Amino acid sequence: MDSYFVEKINQKQGTVYLPHALYQKELSKVTFSTKTVLCTFRASRNNKCYFSEDIWQALGIPFAQKWTLYIHEDTLYFLPIIGLFTTQYNKSTLRPFGERTEQFKQLLQLTKAHGGCAYLFTTEHIHWENGLIRGIVYHDHQWQEQTLPFPQLVYDRTPNRRAERLTMVKDIKQRFQQDYGIPWFNPQFFNKWDIHTRLQGHPLASQYLPKTYPLTEKYLKTALSNFTTVYIKPKKSSHGVGIKRVTALDHGKITCQTNTIDGSYSKQYPSLKHFLVSEFQDHPTEHYFLQQGIPLKTKDGKPFDFRIHTNKDGQGQWQVSACAIKIADPSKITTHNQYGGEIHSLVECLGKEKAKVYYDFLKEEALTLSQILDEQIKDLIGELGLDLGIDEDNRVWLFEINARPGKVIFHHPKIRKQEKYVNHYWIDYCTYLVKLSIQKPLWFVEAADLIPY
């Protein structure tokens, strides 16, 4: 596939002029996302593409720019046309998506640089009756709204679990997929317990998992007798919020340290029963699970673990796109940045030679786990964030897999350059999905088991 500059001309109606390298006499139609028009194709005298004004308007092409053009059978396609679905949009500000604005701008500009079009939309921007969206684009150095056809695929950027649970959001996802057959990838945040259960049942994945149990008094008592420390984790949470580290003391006493939105705190309890009653009186225990505490490797006495980003590439295969070390504040219970954790590159922390050994080791484990999880769930996923640890016996442990990995590690100057790999894999995978939809129009509906019987 090649990119060509495409512009409109005020000449013969119903006509498209293509460079000789692109022109094929079998062509009879042109498609811009969900809009298709019959037209006459002619060869142009230069390396540009020209669309008569009526064709341009009928397709809803938003801008004259370089576009990636793809021919399949008798049709010329523009691709990729990507919709980024989100919530919490404020039109009247310079940063309409708050702290996410720069990240979204980056993805839109990247897509344009690759000859495509990406736009944002919310529940309020969809016009079902005519198959159009009032898309939010970044053009001429400013945010603006533009009427566009439905996208060829949707990348889910719902910001949090609360928004994801909204009935309107659920209905939109279902309608795009079932009624229009439009691929919708990374459609939801993971439930940590559900992911653990799926991986636990796989013979290769289970070896990476710490011992994990439902939160009950019986299981907690057993876990504390078997392990030095036990972690209690919410099934649905992000950024380490709500995690507790529990340690048994002499005479049946319990000490607990908890991560909250505002920081962390410690408490001591005279018994296990007192602990459970006090800590979970307002939070049902069925929303949590227990996990074995792992004695991690340390750097200058500080425990550390690894964040590995994996992405699917232009062939739909998993690749490692970024890797960082997270070093814990010794007084805190996790390596999360908001609880005093430090982010470093592997070379910075381990030295060049050791960093390569660790990276090669972790790369294989991360790719194995990404592939296994991909096989275990029906959702279309294109990126993952894996939190991996290594203990003193050099055993690898999986603590968590995130469906929508955050960008915190890229704030570190030594790691920032890795973000380009994440972004390039993203656009390559989007292009792959669109081509697949063109070649096999029902692939997504069938793969997701969306056909009603």
C-alpha positions as CSV (number, residue, x, y, z in Angstrom):
1,M,0.0,0.0,0.0
2,D,1.2,3.5,-0.9
3,S,0.2,7.0,0.1
4,Y,-0.9,9.6,-2.4
5,F,-1.9,13.2,-2.0
6,V,-5.6,13.4,-2.7
7,E,-7.5,16.6,-3.6
8,K,-10.8,17.6,-5.2
9,I,-11.1,19.2,-8.6
10,N,-13.9,21.1,-10.3
11,Q,-14.0,19.0,-13.4
12,K,-16.0,16.1,-14.9
13,Q,-18.5,14.8,-12.4
14,G,-18.3,11.2,-11.1
15,T,-14.7,10.9,-12.0
16,V,-11.5,9.9,-10.1
17,Y,-8.1,10.4,-11.5
18,L,-5.3,8.1,-10.3
19,P,-1.5,7.9,-10.9
20,H,-0.5,5.3,-13.4
21,A,1.1,3.2,-10.6
22,L,-2.3,3.0,-8.8
23,Y,-4.7,2.9,-11.8
24,Q,-6.5,-0.3,-12.7
25,K,-9.1,-0.5,-15.4
26,E,-11.2,-3.0,-13.3
27,L,-11.9,-0.3,-10.7
28,S,-15.6,0.9,-10.5
29,K,-16.1,2.0,-6.9
30,V,-14.4,4.1,-4.2
31,T,-15.1,3.7,-0.5
32,F,-14.3,6.1,2.4
33,S,-15.1,4.1,5.5
34,T,-18.9,3.3,5.3
35,K,-19.6,5.5,2.2
36,T,-19.3,3.9,-1.2
37,V,-19.8,5.6,-4.6
38,L,-19.8,4.3,-8.2
39,C,-17.5,6.4,-10.4
40,T,-15.3,6.4,-13.5
41,F,-11.6,6.0,-13.0
42,R,-9.0,7.6,-15.3
43,A,-5.2,7.8,-15.2
44,S,-3.7,11.1,-14.1
45,R,-0.6,12.7,-15.5
46,N,1.2,13.0,-12.2
47,N,1.6,11.3,-8.8
48,K,-1.5,12.9,-7.3
49,C,-5.1,11.6,-7.0
50,Y,-8.0,13.9,-8.0
51,F,-11.6,13.5,-7.1
52,S,-14.4,15.4,-8.7
53,E,-16.2,17.5,-6.2
54,D,-19.4,15.5,-6.3
55,I,-17.5,12.3,-5.4
56,W,-15.6,14.2,-2.7
57,Q,-18.8,15.4,-1.1
58,A,-20.6,12.1,-1.3
59,L,-17.8,10.2,0.4
60,G,-17.4,12.9,3.1
61,I,-13.6,13.2,2.7
62,P,-12.6,15.7,5.4
63,F,-9.2,17.0,4.2
64,A,-6.9,17.2,1.2
65,Q,-3.9,15.3,2.5
66,K,-1.8,12.2,1.8
67,W,-4.0,9.2,2.1
68,T,-3.2,5.5,2.2
69,L,-5.1,3.9,-0.7
70,Y,-5.8,0.2,-1.0
71,I,-7.4,-1.7,-3.9
72,H,-9.4,-4.9,-3.4
73,E,-11.3,-6.4,-6.3
74,D,-13.1,-3.5,-8.1
75,T,-12.9,-1.0,-5.2
76,L,-10.5,1.7,-4.1
77,Y,-10.4,2.1,-0.3
78,F,-9.1,4.8,2.0
79,L,-7.6,3.4,5.2
80,P,-7.4,3.4,8.1
81,I,-10.4,5.5,9.3
82,I,-10.2,5.1,13.1
83,G,-12.8,6.2,15.7
84,L,-11.5,6.8,19.2
85,F,-14.5,6.4,21.6
86,T,-14.4,8.2,24.9
87,T,-16.3,10.2,27.4
88,Q,-15.7,13.4,29.4
89,Y,-15.4,15.9,26.5
90,N,-15.4,19.7,27.2
91,K,-15.6,21.6,23.9
92,S,-15.1,25.0,25.4
93,T,-11.5,24.4,26.6
94,L,-8.0,24.3,25.0
95,R,-7.7,20.8,26.6
96,P,-11.0,19.3,25.7
97,F,-10.1,15.9,27.2
98,G,-8.2,17.1,30.2
99,E,-4.9,15.3,30.9
100,R,-5.6,12.9,28.1
101,T,-5.7,15.7,25.4
102,E,-2.0,15.4,24.4
103,Q,-2.1,11.7,24.1
104,F,-5.1,11.8,21.9
105,K,-3.6,14.5,19.8
106,Q,-0.5,12.3,19.3
107,L,-2.6,9.4,18.0
108,L,-4.5,11.6,15.6
109,Q,-1.4,13.2,14.2
110,L,0.3,9.7,14.0
111,T,-2.7,8.4,12.0
112,K,-2.5,11.3,9.6
113,A,1.2,10.9,9.1
114,H,0.5,7.3,8.1
115,G,-2.1,8.4,5.5
116,G,-5.2,7.7,7.5
117,C,-7.8,9.6,9.6
118,A,-8.5,9.3,13.3
119,Y,-11.2,11.2,15.2
120,L,-12.7,11.1,18.7
121,F,-16.3,10.8,19.5
122,T,-18.6,10.4,22.5
123,T,-22.1,9.2,23.1
124,E,-23.4,12.7,22.0
125,H,-21.7,12.7,18.6
126,I,-23.4,9.8,16.8
127,H,-26.1,10.3,14.3
128,W,-27.5,6.8,13.8
129,E,-30.2,7.9,11.2
130,N,-27.7,8.8,8.5
131,G,-24.6,6.9,9.6
132,L,-22.5,10.0,10.5
133,I,-20.5,11.1,13.4
134,R,-19.7,14.7,14.5
135,G,-16.1,13.7,15.0
136,I,-13.5,15.7,17.0
137,V,-10.4,16.2,15.0
138,Y,-7.1,18.1,15.5
139,H,-6.6,20.2,12.4
140,D,-4.7,23.4,11.7
141,H,-3.3,23.3,15.2
142,Q,-6.7,23.4,16.9
143,W,-9.5,21.1,18.0
144,Q,-12.6,21.2,15.9
145,E,-15.6,19.1,15.0
146,Q,-16.2,17.6,11.6
147,T,-19.0,15.5,10.1
148,L,-17.6,12.1,9.1
149,P,-18.8,8.7,8.2
150,F,-18.8,5.9,10.8
151,P,-15.2,4.6,11.3
152,Q,-13.8,1.4,9.9
153,L,-12.9,0.4,13.5
154,V,-13.2,1.8,17.0
155,Y,-10.4,2.0,19.6
156,D,-12.0,2.2,23.0
157,R,-10.6,5.0,25.2
158,T,-13.4,5.0,27.9
159,P,-11.5,6.6,30.8
160,N,-12.7,4.6,33.7
161,R,-14.8,1.7,34.9
162,R,-17.7,4.0,36.0
163,A,-18.1,5.4,32.5
164,E,-17.7,1.9,31.1
165,R,-20.7,0.7,33.1
166,L,-23.1,3.4,31.8
167,T,-26.0,1.8,29.9
168,M,-25.6,4.2,27.0
169,V,-21.9,3.3,26.6
170,K,-22.7,-0.4,26.6
171,D,-25.5,0.0,24.1
172,I,-23.3,2.0,21.7
173,K,-20.6,-0.7,21.8
174,Q,-23.1,-3.4,21.1
175,R,-24.8,-1.6,18.3
176,F,-21.5,-0.8,16.4
177,Q,-20.4,-4.4,16.6
178,Q,-23.7,-6.2,16.1
179,D,-25.6,-3.9,13.7
180,Y,-22.6,-2.5,11.7
181,G,-20.0,-5.3,12.1
182,I,-17.4,-2.6,13.0
183,P,-14.4,-4.0,15.0
184,W,-14.2,-2.5,18.5
185,F,-10.9,-3.3,20.2
186,N,-9.8,-3.1,23.8
187,P,-13.5,-2.8,24.7
188,Q,-13.2,-3.0,28.5
189,F,-11.1,-2.9,31.7
190,F,-10.2,-6.3,33.0
191,N,-11.6,-7.9,36.1
192,K,-8.5,-9.1,37.9
193,W,-10.1,-12.2,39.4
194,D,-11.6,-13.1,36.1
195,I,-8.2,-12.8,34.3
196,H,-6.5,-14.9,37.1
197,T,-9.2,-17.6,36.8
198,R,-8.7,-17.8,33.0
199,L,-4.9,-18.0,33.3
200,Q,-5.0,-20.4,36.2
201,G,-6.7,-23.0,34.0
202,H,-3.9,-22.9,31.4
203,P,-1.0,-25.2,31.9
204,L,1.7,-22.8,30.7
205,A,0.3,-19.6,32.3
206,S,-0.4,-21.1,35.8
207,Q,3.3,-21.3,36.6
208,Y,3.6,-17.5,36.7
209,L,0.7,-16.9,39.1
210,P,1.1,-16.4,42.9
211,K,-1.2,-18.5,45.0
212,T,-4.6,-16.7,44.9
213,Y,-7.9,-17.3,46.8
214,P,-11.3,-15.7,47.4
215,L,-11.3,-13.3,50.4
216,T,-12.8,-15.3,53.3
217,E,-11.7,-15.6,56.9
218,K,-10.8,-19.3,56.3
219,Y,-8.6,-18.6,53.3
220,L,-7.0,-15.6,54.9
221,K,-6.0,-17.5,58.0
222,T,-4.5,-20.3,55.8
223,A,-2.6,-17.8,53.6
224,L,-1.1,-16.0,56.6
225,S,0.1,-19.3,58.1
226,N,1.8,-20.2,54.8
227,F,3.2,-16.9,53.6
228,T,5.1,-14.1,55.3
229,T,2.8,-11.5,53.8
230,V,-0.5,-11.6,51.9
231,Y,-1.9,-9.0,49.5
232,I,-5.7,-8.3,49.3
233,K,-6.6,-6.8,46.0
234,P,-9.9,-5.3,44.6
235,K,-11.1,-7.3,41.6
236,K,-11.8,-4.0,39.8
237,S,-9.4,-1.2,40.4
238,S,-6.5,0.7,38.8
239,H,-3.2,2.3,39.8
240,G,-2.9,0.2,42.9
241,V,-5.8,1.9,44.7
242,G,-7.4,-0.3,47.4
243,I,-4.6,-2.8,47.6
244,K,-3.8,-4.0,51.2
245,R,-0.8,-5.8,52.6
246,V,-1.5,-8.0,55.6
247,T,1.1,-9.5,57.9
248,A,0.5,-11.8,60.9
249,L,2.1,-10.7,64.2
250,D,2.5,-12.6,67.5
251,H,-0.5,-13.5,69.6
252,G,-2.9,-13.5,66.7
253,K,-2.5,-9.7,65.9
254,I,-2.7,-8.4,62.4
255,T,-1.1,-5.4,60.8
256,C,-2.5,-4.0,57.5
257,Q,-1.2,-1.3,55.2
258,T,-3.6,0.1,52.6
259,N,-3.3,2.1,49.4
260,T,-6.0,4.8,49.1
261,I,-6.6,7.6,46.6
262,D,-5.0,10.0,49.0
263,G,-2.0,7.9,50.0
264,S,-1.4,4.9,52.3
265,Y,-2.0,4.2,55.9
266,S,-1.2,1.4,58.4
267,K,-3.4,-0.1,61.2
268,Q,-2.9,-2.9,63.7
269,Y,-5.8,-5.2,64.8
270,P,-6.0,-7.6,67.8
271,S,-7.3,-10.4,65.7
272,L,-8.2,-11.6,62.2
273,K,-11.9,-11.2,62.9
274,H,-11.4,-7.6,64.1
275,F,-9.4,-6.9,60.9
276,L,-12.1,-8.2,58.6
277,V,-15.0,-6.4,60.4
278,S,-13.2,-3.1,60.5
279,E,-11.6,-3.1,57.0
280,F,-14.6,-4.5,55.1
281,Q,-17.7,-3.2,56.9
282,D,-18.4,-0.9,53.9
283,H,-16.8,-3.0,51.2
284,P,-18.2,-6.5,50.5
285,T,-15.4,-9.1,50.7
286,E,-16.6,-10.7,47.4
287,H,-15.2,-7.7,45.6
288,Y,-11.7,-8.7,46.7
289,F,-9.3,-11.6,46.5
290,L,-6.1,-12.8,48.4
291,Q,-2.7,-13.2,46.8
292,Q,0.6,-14.6,48.1
293,G,3.2,-11.9,48.8
294,I,6.3,-12.5,46.7
295,P,9.8,-11.5,48.0
296,L,11.1,-9.5,45.0
297,K,14.6,-8.8,44.0
298,T,15.9,-5.5,45.4
299,K,18.0,-2.6,44.3
300,D,19.7,-0.8,47.2
301,G,17.3,-2.6,49.6
302,K,14.2,-1.5,47.6
303,P,12.0,-4.1,45.9
304,F,11.4,-3.7,42.2
305,D,9.2,-5.2,39.5
306,F,8.8,-4.6,35.7
307,R,6.1,-3.0,33.5
308,I,6.1,-4.6,30.1
309,H,3.9,-3.2,27.3
310,T,2.9,-5.6,24.5
311,N,1.2,-4.6,21.3
312,K,-0.1,-6.5,18.2
313,D,1.7,-5.6,15.0
314,G,0.7,-5.2,11.4
315,Q,0.3,-9.0,11.1
316,G,-1.8,-9.3,14.3
317,Q,1.2,-10.8,16.2
318,W,2.2,-9.9,19.7
319,Q,5.4,-7.8,20.2
320,V,7.1,-6.2,23.2
321,S,6.9,-2.4,22.7
322,A,8.2,-1.0,26.0
323,C,9.9,-2.1,29.2
324,A,10.6,-0.3,32.5
325,I,11.6,-1.0,36.1
326,K,9.5,0.2,38.9
327,I,11.3,0.5,42.3
328,A,9.2,0.7,45.4
329,D,9.5,3.2,48.3
330,P,10.6,0.9,51.1
331,S,7.8,2.2,53.3
332,K,5.1,1.5,50.8
333,I,3.5,-1.8,49.7
334,T,3.5,-1.5,45.8
335,T,5.8,0.0,43.2
336,H,3.1,2.3,41.8
337,N,4.3,5.8,41.0
338,Q,1.6,7.5,42.9
339,Y,2.8,5.7,46.1
340,G,6.4,6.8,45.8
341,G,7.5,4.3,43.3
342,E,10.4,5.3,41.0
343,I,10.5,4.5,37.2
344,H,13.8,3.7,35.6
345,S,15.1,2.1,32.4
346,L,16.6,-1.4,32.7
347,V,20.1,-0.1,31.7
348,E,19.9,2.7,34.2
349,C,19.1,0.3,37.0
350,L,20.9,-2.9,36.1
351,G,23.7,-1.9,33.8
352,K,23.9,-2.6,30.1
353,E,24.9,-6.3,30.2
354,K,22.5,-7.4,32.9
355,A,19.7,-5.3,31.4
356,K,19.9,-7.3,28.1
357,V,19.8,-10.6,30.0
358,Y,16.7,-9.5,32.0
359,Y,15.0,-8.0,28.9
360,D,15.5,-11.2,26.8
361,F,14.2,-13.3,29.6
362,L,11.1,-11.1,30.3
363,K,10.3,-10.6,26.6
364,E,9.7,-14.3,26.1
365,E,7.5,-14.6,29.2
366,A,5.5,-11.4,28.3
367,L,4.8,-12.6,24.8
368,T,3.8,-16.1,26.0
369,L,1.4,-14.6,28.5
370,S,-0.1,-12.1,26.0
371,Q,-0.7,-14.8,23.5
372,I,-2.3,-17.1,26.1
373,L,-4.6,-14.4,27.4
374,D,-5.6,-13.4,23.9
375,E,-6.7,-17.0,23.3
376,Q,-8.7,-17.1,26.5
377,I,-11.0,-14.2,25.9
378,K,-13.3,-13.3,23.1
379,D,-12.7,-9.5,23.2
380,L,-10.5,-8.0,20.5
381,I,-7.4,-6.8,22.2
382,G,-4.4,-5.0,20.7
383,E,-2.3,-3.9,23.7
384,L,-1.6,-5.1,27.2
385,G,0.4,-3.9,30.2
386,L,2.0,-6.7,32.2
387,D,3.3,-6.3,35.8
388,L,6.0,-8.9,36.2
389,G,8.3,-9.6,39.2
390,I,11.4,-11.8,39.7
391,D,12.1,-13.3,43.1
392,E,15.5,-14.2,44.6
393,D,15.4,-17.6,42.9
394,N,15.0,-15.9,39.5
395,R,11.4,-17.1,39.1
396,V,9.1,-14.9,37.1
397,W,5.7,-13.9,38.6
398,L,2.7,-12.2,37.0
399,F,1.0,-9.8,39.3
400,E,-1.4,-8.1,36.9
401,I,-2.4,-7.6,33.3
402,N,-3.9,-4.3,32.3
403,A,-6.2,-4.0,29.2
404,R,-5.5,-0.3,28.9
405,P,-1.9,0.3,30.1
406,G,-1.2,3.8,31.4
407,K,1.5,6.1,30.0
408,V,3.2,6.9,33.3
409,I,6.4,5.1,32.5
410,F,6.9,7.3,29.4
411,H,7.2,10.4,31.6
412,H,10.7,9.2,32.4
413,P,13.2,10.7,29.9
414,K,15.1,7.4,29.4
415,I,11.9,5.5,28.6
416,R,10.1,8.2,26.6
417,K,11.6,7.1,23.3
418,Q,10.0,3.7,23.7
419,E,6.6,5.2,23.3
420,K,7.1,5.5,19.6
421,Y,7.2,1.7,19.3
422,V,3.8,1.5,21.2
423,N,2.3,4.1,18.8
424,H,3.7,2.6,15.6
425,Y,2.5,-0.9,16.5
426,W,-0.9,0.6,17.3
427,I,-1.3,2.2,13.9
428,D,0.0,-0.9,12.1
429,Y,-2.5,-3.1,14.0
430,C,-5.3,-0.7,13.2
431,T,-4.4,-0.9,9.5
432,Y,-4.2,-4.7,9.7
433,L,-7.7,-4.9,11.2
434,V,-9.2,-2.6,8.5
435,K,-7.6,-4.6,5.7
436,L,-8.9,-7.8,7.3
437,S,-12.4,-6.3,7.3
438,I,-12.2,-5.3,3.7
439,Q,-10.9,-8.8,2.6
440,K,-13.3,-10.7,4.9
441,P,-16.3,-8.4,5.7
442,L,-17.9,-10.7,8.3
443,W,-14.7,-11.8,10.1
444,F,-15.2,-9.7,13.2
445,V,-18.9,-10.6,13.6
446,E,-18.1,-14.3,13.3
447,A,-15.0,-14.2,15.5
448,A,-16.8,-12.4,18.3
449,D,-19.8,-14.8,18.0
450,L,-22.1,-11.8,17.4
451,I,-24.4,-13.4,14.9
452,P,-27.8,-13.9,16.6
453,Y,-29.4,-17.3,16.0
